[in-house]
Amino acid sequence: MDTSVNEPGGIEDAVSRMRRLQSERRARSSGVMAGVLLAYITTQRDKVLEPELDGLIDSFLLAQEAAEDGSSRQVGRLREGRALTVTGQSGAGKTRTLERHFLKREEFAGYGDPNADCILVSVSTPSPCTLRLLGMEVLAALGYETTRRLEENVVWDMVQHQMALRGVRFLHIDELQHVLQTRNPVEIGKVQDTLKRLMQNKSWPVWLILSGLPEIGRFFADDEQVWRRTRHVVFNDLTLERDAALVRRLISSYGQEKASLSVNDVVSDAFVARLLHAALGRFGIVIEFIQDAIRKALLEESASLGVDHFADAYSARTGCLPEANVFTASGDWWLIRPREGLVRDLPEDEEDEDEKPKRRRGGKQGRNTQPRDRRNP
């Protein structure tokens, strides 16, 4: 740990030194920002996800009852695990939403505490991913870590053993698309078969919660037995027509209720359209922009949350040129591509002739691109 001598003779650690050097203005805003960052605003997607988690838990309890009354021959596949997928684009808010539900449900008491006897563990899929590496992640989450290199079949035998030993029945695997990104059908097939075996293990079946990009929704599509036992929750991108009221509620909840700022300047449909375009329509990125803008306003000791605060947040996030800032650009702002904020034109004498047709200016599309309806960014 980085330490230094603190007058008059004590030892000051790095975090203490940072707090001492933090300005009073930043310290005041940090207190408010802690509440803004910790706040969770319940939306319709929570109302969709909650009953699906209820259903997953109910299927587990039914299987337990079948096992306890000795009627396994009559119930057949009732005792096998089930799967739930939660999908959406990057930045849709899947991970935080799931974590929120895991933490608040009494069925998963102790979630995230390695010393608790929680019935659920969660892992993030490594990238690049192989069956062995995924198994090692699960073992680590179960509290079993080793420096030995284990073969994949040994790893997953140990996973099954450790899950039973710890009483774990639910396994959440986040960012599962990393498995598919290997583009190796053999490796993908091995992961599919292994997760299927976890669900169908006769002595200790496991219930799966799989989250990631939309393509994982078809992870078990080729296996009818598992496909029939899988449910899906999809976090769709936001649109102005359907979700303007939701975005306004988010701005008011974070800005007005949590940070005590006036939000009158940033709740019109025109502004919400720009915010949705800047955030690619992703729920989680919308929240991040709101939080970043609030931080700017607090540092300026402003009484209100304004367009310029969002513009500053967008500039810091994308590195765009001033004329390509979605929040302040005039003209065809809906043609700006937020992902291309750092793209710059080369001087004419430095640009390869073959690249000229591909030029972008400040993150905007080429001239031939048809503008989208600004009401539906």
Secondary structure, 3 states (H helix, E strand, C coil): CCEEEECCCEEEEHHHHHHHHCCHHHHHHHHHHHHHHHCCCCCHHHHHHHHHHHHHHHHHHHHHHHHHCCCHHHHHHHHCCCEEEEEECCCCCHHHHHHHHHHHCHHHCCCCCCCCCCCEEEEECCCCCCHHHHHHHHHHHCCCCCCCCCCHHHHHHHHHHHHHHHCCCEEEEECCHHHHCCCCHHHHHHHHHHHHHHHHCCCCCCEEEEEECHHHHHCCCCCHHHHCCEEEEEECCCCHHHHHHHHHHHHHHHHHHHCCCECHHHCCHHHHHHHHHHCCCCHHHHHHHHHHHHHHHHHCCCCECCHHHHHHHHHHHHCCCHHHCCCCCCCCHHHECHHHCCCCCCCHHHCCHHHHHHCCECCECCCCCCCCCCCCC
